[in-house]
């Protein structure tokens, strides 16, 4: 789920023999006449395996049983669906809700696109106190991409709005009026800023920030590094960087946390890139901070309070018109960090059908999916013996200490498009990723001949 993958994150020719045998058993030669002297051919139980050179056939005799039995997969849950027919080709606990790891970000992206739309932009505003013109209020709008980097310098969030722009606009508006106080308002999101089931190491190792409506650069110590240590005071850090950006006009200002006075007047704002760009980045590198910001923006848009507790109900409401069966899902966060998220592989595979069909705005997700052997958190996977599947798997990766996951779609060797999700949960190791890749390569090689053995 996190690392990059979180910077950390064979069909054989037996089918033709089986076809000839069927003709013989039916009492006909290839020419259509009776053939009572025919000799026995290959066994009826002959089954193809997921080799790199599958034989084309409409019969589902291509097995991935060996790959699925790999002990590195621990407790396997998986599904493969032909979205053209809605047939389930492969099922291992496919409808049982389980921990998703960062595959959860697919649902987060879908909920955001369904409610906010791909062109939504988060706004960070500055107000002036009506009763004390020397007091300004910096109000967070849920944009973790707001950056302290200098003009012309990119953070990990390309073309993000800058504190320097906001400060310049404030100084121009105040026309030399000294600033005595800067109030920081991060009240847009309610409730705790850290999910109780998350490990604090996610913060210190640089994979997750506190969830606040006001922060800069995802609270990274180094704005140019995807993986960078985060603090326990992102709001205070934002205020400190803003004061610095304001320069001489705010040199004597105090910085405090507080609420926007009702009579305050807006004097400046900056807006984020559209969330379609957030989603692309979030899926490519598995950015947890962006995922959590999106989850809370969805919550607010659905009439909830932007808290952790509201995310599950908000997602179900946001996705109500998609036809996805979310009745049994449990959603604790938007990033997938929590072990207590529970979504079945089938829900993920069903969502991917909507994505590849470009239903509503969900086609945006397709643009951000990592590609096997080529991009994002799949750039260094599907190599070696699985290289034939490179460029053919489009999927979101996932990692938590208790599992590895992969969910998306593939363009199989026989030309069939299949949606899939694989969860390997329990006693896993880094080698589990390879076992997942072996299994999914098997899906790719079998295509529509995939057996559920």
KOLVEXDREN-79491 format. One line per 8 residues: number of its first residue (from 1); for each residue y, z, x of C-alpha. Coordinates in nm, 3 decimals. Layout:
NUM> Y/Z/X; ...
END
This chain:
1> 0.000/0.000/0.000; 0.266/0.087/0.242; 0.245/-0.029/0.598; 0.346/-0.380/0.673; 0.079/-0.398/0.512; 0.317/-0.155/0.567; 0.345/-0.249/0.931; 0.064/-0.008/0.975
9> -0.039/-0.176/0.541; -2.190/-2.000/0.083; -2.297/-2.218/-0.172; -2.606/-2.401/-0.036; -2.798/-2.707/-0.151; -3.045/-2.513/-0.365; -2.844/-2.605/-0.672; -2.942/-2.970/-0.653
17> -3.307/-2.872/-0.620; -3.276/-2.646/-0.922; -3.130/-2.933/-1.123; -3.425/-3.159/-1.036; -3.667/-2.882/-1.132; -3.501/-2.853/-1.471; -3.563/-3.221/-1.536; -3.928/-3.187/-1.435
25> -3.987/-2.883/-1.653; -3.836/-3.075/-1.945; -4.112/-3.334/-1.895; -3.887/-3.616/-1.776; -3.842/-3.799/-1.453; -3.499/-3.897/-1.335; -3.554/-4.229/-1.512; -3.620/-4.046/-1.841
33> -3.999/-4.104/-1.877; -4.274/-3.843/-1.888; -4.392/-3.731/-1.545; -4.705/-3.518/-1.578; -4.786/-3.550/-1.208; -4.462/-3.398/-1.077; -4.499/-3.147/-0.795; -4.327/-2.805/-0.802
41> -3.979/-2.801/-0.653; -3.753/-2.515/-0.539; -3.792/-2.181/-0.715; -3.590/-2.132/-1.034; -3.457/-1.807/-0.891; -3.298/-1.976/-0.593; -2.936/-1.858/-0.567; -2.649/-1.991/-0.363
49> -2.452/-1.758/-0.141; -2.085/-1.756/-0.052; -2.104/-1.979/0.254; -1.813/-2.178/0.389; -1.960/-2.498/0.242; -2.049/-2.438/-0.124; -2.224/-2.709/-0.322; -2.040/-2.816/-0.639
57> -2.210/-2.714/-0.960; -2.116/-2.589/-1.304; -2.393/-2.328/-1.286; -2.278/-1.981/-1.183; -2.530/-1.918/-0.908; -2.302/-1.842/-0.612; -2.345/-1.479/-0.514; -2.118/-1.237/-0.331
65> -2.365/-0.953/-0.371; -2.395/-0.900/0.003; -2.022/-0.872/0.054; -1.983/-0.645/-0.250; -2.250/-0.410/-0.114; -2.061/-0.346/0.210; -2.038/0.034/0.248; -1.687/-0.008/0.391
73> -1.575/-0.080/0.034; -1.666/0.277/-0.063; -1.631/0.301/-0.443; -1.571/-0.059/-0.544; -1.387/-0.167/-0.855; -1.321/-0.538/-0.891; -1.280/-0.826/-1.128; -1.253/-1.205/-1.107
81> -1.134/-1.402/-1.410; -1.103/-1.773/-1.475; -0.763/-1.775/-1.650; -0.823/-2.120/-1.798; -1.113/-1.988/-2.005; -1.056/-1.608/-1.986; -1.418/-1.573/-1.866; -1.491/-1.272/-1.648
89> -1.693/-1.408/-1.357; -1.730/-1.087/-1.158; -1.716/-0.730/-1.286; -1.748/-0.404/-1.099; -1.593/-0.128/-1.310; -1.332/-0.385/-1.404; -1.195/-0.199/-1.705; -1.193/0.149/-1.556
97> -0.844/0.276/-1.467; -0.815/0.375/-1.100; -0.561/0.426/-0.823; -0.376/0.104/-0.748; -0.192/0.180/-0.425; 0.090/-0.075/-0.379; -0.069/-0.321/-0.620; 0.132/-0.110/-0.868
105> 0.437/-0.301/-0.750; 0.315/-0.601/-0.949; 0.355/-0.402/-1.270; 0.692/-0.270/-1.153; 0.814/-0.622/-1.085; 0.685/-0.741/-1.423; 0.854/-0.457/-1.611; 1.184/-0.523/-1.433
113> 1.171/-0.895/-1.503; 1.083/-0.840/-1.869; 1.370/-0.596/-1.930; 1.646/-0.643/-1.676; 1.579/-1.010/-1.609; 1.579/-1.182/-1.268; 1.960/-1.201/-1.247; 2.035/-0.830/-1.294
121> 2.260/-0.685/-1.023; 2.312/-0.316/-0.954; 2.672/-0.203/-0.913; 2.824/0.064/-0.689; 3.169/0.175/-0.804; 3.462/0.378/-0.680; 3.700/0.559/-0.915; 4.030/0.740/-0.867
129> 4.087/1.078/-1.031; 4.363/1.048/-1.290; 4.489/1.401/-1.228; 4.467/1.390/-0.849; 4.523/1.041/-0.706; 4.408/1.160/-0.361; 4.056/1.218/-0.497; 3.813/0.929/-0.526
137> 3.461/0.923/-0.668; 3.178/0.712/-0.528; 2.930/0.645/-0.807; 2.579/0.518/-0.733; 2.438/0.248/-0.956; 2.080/0.257/-0.837; 2.124/0.014/-0.547; 1.932/0.127/-0.237
145> 2.023/-0.198/-0.058; 2.391/-0.101/-0.021; 2.442/-0.119/0.354; 2.648/0.051/0.623; 2.597/-0.239/0.864; 2.906/-0.413/0.998; 3.036/-0.741/0.863; 2.814/-1.025/0.980
153> 2.522/-0.793/1.058; 2.214/-0.799/0.834; 2.010/-0.496/0.733; 1.649/-0.531/0.618; 1.803/-0.630/0.285; 1.945/-0.977/0.347; 2.297/-1.032/0.212; 2.318/-0.681/0.072
161> 2.657/-0.546/-0.042; 2.837/-0.344/0.224; 3.016/-0.012/0.232; 3.279/-0.178/0.451; 3.365/-0.418/0.169; 3.392/-0.131/-0.076; 3.610/0.068/0.164; 3.840/-0.229/0.229
169> 3.893/-0.278/-0.143; 3.963/0.092/-0.194; 4.219/0.103/0.086; 4.393/-0.206/-0.048; 4.411/-0.054/-0.394; 4.541/0.283/-0.273; 4.805/0.113/-0.058; 4.830/0.386/0.204
177> 4.772/0.688/-0.020; 4.573/0.939/0.189; 4.236/1.049/0.052; 4.180/1.424/0.039; 3.845/1.435/-0.135; 3.545/1.205/-0.189; 3.314/1.304/-0.474; 2.959/1.163/-0.465
185> 2.805/1.099/-0.807; 2.432/1.019/-0.803; 2.361/1.133/-1.159; 2.241/0.796/-1.287; 1.878/0.895/-1.219; 1.761/1.223/-1.369; 1.493/1.467/-1.255; 1.329/1.520/-0.917
193> 1.399/1.284/-0.628; 1.047/1.322/-0.483; 0.719/1.281/-0.675; 0.508/1.594/-0.637; 0.191/1.402/-0.546; 0.353/1.214/-0.258; 0.300/1.326/0.097; 0.617/1.410/0.289
201> 0.482/1.214/0.584; 0.579/0.903/0.390; 0.938/1.011/0.442; 0.925/1.122/0.804; 0.717/0.822/0.912; 0.963/0.590/0.746; 0.793/0.441/0.441; 0.975/0.611/0.153
209> 1.316/0.759/0.081; 1.411/1.022/-0.173; 1.477/0.850/-0.505; 1.851/0.870/-0.565; 2.096/0.642/-0.744; 2.330/0.658/-0.444; 2.203/0.580/-0.095; 2.255/0.321/0.177
217> 1.999/0.104/0.356; 1.718/0.279/0.169; 1.827/0.588/0.369; 1.680/0.439/0.687; 1.784/0.588/1.019; 1.783/0.229/1.149; 1.905/-0.021/0.886; 1.744/-0.314/1.068
225> 1.391/-0.169/1.073; 1.161/-0.189/0.773; 0.977/0.122/0.888; 1.236/0.382/0.979; 1.255/0.758/0.929; 1.429/0.875/0.612; 1.622/1.197/0.552; 1.622/1.470/0.290
233> 1.989/1.405/0.204; 2.043/1.037/0.122; 2.341/1.107/-0.106; 2.520/1.310/0.160; 2.449/1.040/0.417; 2.601/0.778/0.188; 2.917/0.988/0.158; 2.941/1.037/0.531
241> 2.906/0.666/0.603; 3.157/0.582/0.330; 3.414/0.819/0.477; 3.371/0.652/0.815; 3.413/0.307/0.658; 3.738/0.417/0.491; 3.884/0.498/0.831; 4.220/0.668/0.882
249> 4.298/0.701/0.511; 4.005/0.941/0.468; 4.005/1.109/0.808; 4.093/1.448/0.657; 3.890/1.411/0.337; 3.623/1.654/0.228; 3.301/1.507/0.092; 3.125/1.685/-0.196
257> 2.861/1.607/-0.456; 2.978/1.611/-0.815; 3.027/1.421/-1.139; 3.266/1.147/-1.241; 3.561/1.288/-1.439; 3.596/1.130/-1.780; 3.954/1.024/-1.715; 3.889/0.857/-1.378
265> 3.984/0.493/-1.334; 3.774/0.232/-1.155; 3.943/0.091/-0.844; 3.664/-0.097/-0.661; 3.304/-0.207/-0.684; 3.036/-0.410/-0.506; 2.728/-0.567/-0.659; 2.378/-0.617/-0.526
273> 2.184/-0.935/-0.483; 1.995/-1.029/-0.803; 1.676/-0.830/-0.846; 1.473/-1.148/-0.810; 1.554/-1.114/-0.439; 1.465/-0.744/-0.446; 1.128/-0.833/-0.594; 1.060/-1.097/-0.331
281> 1.129/-0.851/-0.049; 0.947/-0.565/-0.221; 0.628/-0.767/-0.262; 0.636/-0.928/0.082; 0.671/-0.606/0.281; 0.575/-0.346/0.018; 0.913/-0.173/0.008; 0.858/0.156/-0.174
289> 1.226/0.242/-0.209; 1.308/-0.081/-0.390; 1.008/-0.029/-0.618; 1.124/0.316/-0.721; 1.480/0.198/-0.782; 1.350/-0.083/-1.004; 1.126/0.159/-1.195; 1.421/0.383/-1.277
297> 1.645/0.094/-1.376; 1.371/-0.015/-1.614; 1.351/0.338/-1.752; 1.724/0.346/-1.821; 1.721/-0.001/-1.975; 1.444/0.109/-2.210; 1.647/0.408/-2.326; 1.484/0.676/-2.108
305> 1.644/0.902/-1.848; 1.541/0.745/-1.517; 1.306/1.029/-1.424; 0.952/1.012/-1.285; 0.813/1.130/-1.617; 0.978/0.842/-1.799; 0.833/0.559/-1.591; 0.498/0.533/-1.770
313> 0.643/0.520/-2.123; 0.919/0.287/-2.004; 0.675/0.039/-1.847; 0.457/0.034/-2.156; 0.760/-0.036/-2.372; 0.895/-0.297/-2.132; 0.564/-0.485/-2.121; 0.477/-0.450/-2.489
321> 0.531/-0.820/-2.562; 0.314/-0.946/-2.275; -0.018/-0.880/-2.447; -0.140/-0.662/-2.159; -0.355/-0.371/-2.272; -0.182/-0.071/-2.115; -0.324/0.187/-2.354; -0.541/0.352/-2.089
329> -0.308/0.329/-1.789; -0.140/0.621/-1.617; 0.178/0.550/-1.422; 0.326/0.821/-1.202; 0.563/0.606/-0.996; 0.681/0.251/-0.937; 0.559/0.214/-0.580; 0.192/0.310/-0.612
337> 0.218/0.595/-0.361; 0.068/0.847/-0.600; -0.309/0.896/-0.603; -0.276/0.970/-0.974; -0.171/0.623/-1.085; -0.455/0.470/-1.284; -0.463/0.102/-1.381; -0.780/-0.103/-1.422
345> -0.844/-0.413/-1.209; -0.859/-0.617/-1.529; -0.501/-0.528/-1.621; -0.387/-0.660/-1.283; -0.591/-0.979/-1.316; -0.460/-1.031/-1.671; -0.104/-0.986/-1.545; -0.165/-1.252/-1.282
353> -0.253/-1.503/-1.550; 0.095/-1.451/-1.693; 0.241/-1.494/-1.346; 0.069/-1.823/-1.263; 0.151/-1.956/-1.610; 0.517/-1.863/-1.550; 0.523/-1.669/-1.875; 0.871/-1.539/-1.958
361> 1.035/-1.458/-1.622; 0.712/-1.349/-1.455; 0.683/-1.659/-1.240; 0.937/-1.491/-1.010; 0.652/-1.268/-0.891; 0.465/-1.572/-0.762; 0.750/-1.650/-0.523; 0.716/-1.310/-0.354
369> 0.340/-1.279/-0.319; 0.209/-1.258/0.037; -0.010/-1.556/0.133; -0.335/-1.518/0.326; -0.293/-1.587/0.696; 0.068/-1.695/0.645; 0.320/-1.447/0.512; 0.412/-1.091/0.432
377> 0.148/-0.821/0.445; -0.127/-1.089/0.447; 0.010/-1.278/0.747; -0.247/-1.131/0.987; -0.542/-1.127/0.748; -0.804/-1.386/0.654; -0.861/-1.495/1.011; -1.181/-1.564/1.205
385> -1.480/-1.621/0.979; -1.251/-1.612/0.674; -1.000/-1.864/0.800; -1.107/-2.123/0.543; -0.937/-1.902/0.281; -0.608/-1.893/0.473; -0.324/-2.025/0.262; -0.536/-1.996/-0.054
393> -0.503/-1.627/-0.147; -0.178/-1.512/-0.310; -0.187/-1.138/-0.354; -0.026/-0.796/-0.323; -0.182/-0.558/-0.076; -0.220/-0.184/-0.120; -0.295/0.119/0.096; -0.316/0.491/0.039
401> -0.522/0.742/0.234; -0.790/0.724/-0.034; -0.813/0.349/-0.067; -0.721/-0.012/-0.003; -0.646/-0.262/-0.279; -0.565/-0.630/-0.324; -0.461/-0.804/-0.643; -0.344/-1.157/-0.717
409> -0.490/-1.503/-0.756; -0.663/-1.763/-0.543; -0.702/-2.138/-0.533; -1.076/-2.171/-0.482; -1.256/-2.427/-0.270; -1.375/-2.610/-0.582; -1.018/-2.643/-0.713; -1.044/-2.362/-0.967
417> -0.763/-2.106/-0.990; -0.898/-1.753/-1.033; -0.720/-1.422/-1.083; -0.865/-1.111/-0.923; -0.820/-0.748/-0.825; -1.022/-0.545/-0.576; -0.999/-0.167/-0.530; -1.192/0.003/-0.250
425> -1.142/0.374/-0.311; -1.279/0.687/-0.151; -1.388/0.732/0.209; -1.219/0.427/0.360; -1.098/0.320/0.704; -0.881/0.043/0.843; -1.195/-0.174/0.854; -1.201/-0.166/0.474
433> -0.933/-0.434/0.476; -1.174/-0.669/0.650; -1.446/-0.590/0.396; -1.204/-0.672/0.114; -1.111/-0.998/0.284; -1.479/-1.087/0.321; -1.536/-1.029/-0.050; -1.230/-1.222/-0.161
441> -1.321/-1.508/0.072; -1.654/-1.510/-0.108; -1.468/-1.546/-0.436; -1.274/-1.835/-0.284; -1.587/-2.015/-0.162; -1.776/-1.972/-0.488; -1.493/-2.062/-0.720; -1.611/-2.124/-1.074
449> -1.976/-2.100/-0.966; -1.929/-1.729/-0.887; -2.218/-1.515/-1.006; -2.188/-1.158/-1.135; -2.498/-1.051/-0.943
END
